Amino acid sequence: MLTRRDFAKATAGALVVSLGVRSQAADLPGALDPSRLEAWLEIRADNTIVARTGRGETGTGMSGFYAQVVAEELSVRPETVSLIMGDTDRTPDGGYSSGFLTGAANLRKVAAYAYQKLLDLAAEQLQTQRTELSAANGDARPLGAVLAGVPSGTVQRGGFLDTQWPYDKVKHRLEQVYAMDNIAWNSAYGGLRGLIMRTPGQRQQTFVLESLVNEAAAVAKADPIQFRLDHTSDPRLIGVIQAVAKAANWQSRPSPGKEARRTGSDPITGRGVSVLVRSNAYWVGLAEIAVTPSTGLIRVTKFIVGVECGKIINPRQLDRCIKGGIVMGIGEALKEEVTFDNAKVTSTDWSRYRILTMQETPEIQIVAMSRDDQGFGTGGEAPNALPPPAIAAALFDATGVYPRRIPLTPDYVKGLLAGR
């Protein structure tokens, strides 16, 4: 049997393979340009494997999962795989923190390509057919391979509209998205990078879509929940909307409320709702807020979130994902903002880029519905897209003024209520 170490010595210890390098690859002067790659895999002569990816750990166990994916493709023990993630000094630049499954797919393709290519070389050394070789714990596999992974795509005008339209009774609609050159998550050579803090492809669209639905309900003088029920025939969506309304003890009425006002130093309350459909999961968010017009300060007092994602396998993990996502979404709705001048980003520390504190975190109530007849949906990303449109709707309910942007900082809200 030929070991990896012996094979590496026989082949001078190095194999370099490129996989999916961008269109400029043919012009590269004898080496791969790391700025044009997304994943690297190094199989070293000391029987260790190092996988490098620009994706970052988001607290959901991605690092263990990625290492296991590589190990399975290479037929080695997982403990032999080391993972370097999200360090742009040592990994390709992965852009914003997205693509949990995309990152895994890139590493899996790199590992699978390595496995097949190195078996070819092993077969050549052993003067046999590759189909006659088997691999166990890395034997008959050469080391010293550095592989380049699948590249990121470029943003195209009119592309990446990921919103799933939940209101099928609205027959006529136009959905378009426009991407500007060099303003994107993969803008490697300058410009601005868009940041979506999870739920890629739906976050911005959901804010616009649900705000539009809430404003349309107000124009129709309809209750915002009933308005949604009247414009969908999807029984799964109807079921989760009704369950959240019941949990919130929702009183049917149009927005804004009769007590809505734009002035005064006493807080006034409001409520708002948002809906999202993503990857075989149905979500409803309901925000209850108190806003003080004289200061513009919004406090979320309670957030109720409902989900029906098919069969729930791990209720505890789903609960954690939902709560973490709601906290993230509230922070983005109320506080988080990247600021910059003509030369650079100026929100470079936690005193200038503010996030939600524990004291500001509201009660979060979860209404989770498990169904055995709808397969399995996703529960890890969508929750954080619910708070921005729900909180914006709640501000409208309390004041009669609908915001068209976030974050809803005190200065912005105070100016909005003053008509500025």
Secondary structure, 3 states (H helix, E strand, C coil): CCCHHHHHHHCCCCEEEECCCCHHHHHCCCCCCHHHCCEEEEECCCCCEEEEECCCCCCCCHHHHHHHHHHHHHCCCHHHEEEEECCCCCCCCCCCCCCHHHHHHHHHHHHHHHHHHHHHHHHHHHCCCHHHCCCCCCCCCCCCEEEECCCCCCCCCCCCCCCCCCCCCCCCCCCCCCCCCCECCCCCCCCECCCCCCCCCCHHHHHHHHHHHHHHHHHCCCCHHHHHHHCCCCHHHHHHHHHHHHHCCCCCCCCCCCCCCCCCCCCEEEEEEEEEEECCEEEEEEEEEEEECCCCEEEEEEEEEEEECECCCCHHHHHHHHHHHHHHHHHHHHCCCCCECCCCECCCCCCCCCCCCCCCCCEEEEEEECCCCCCECCCCCHHHHCHHHHHHHHHHHHHCCCCCCCCCCHHHHHHHHCCC
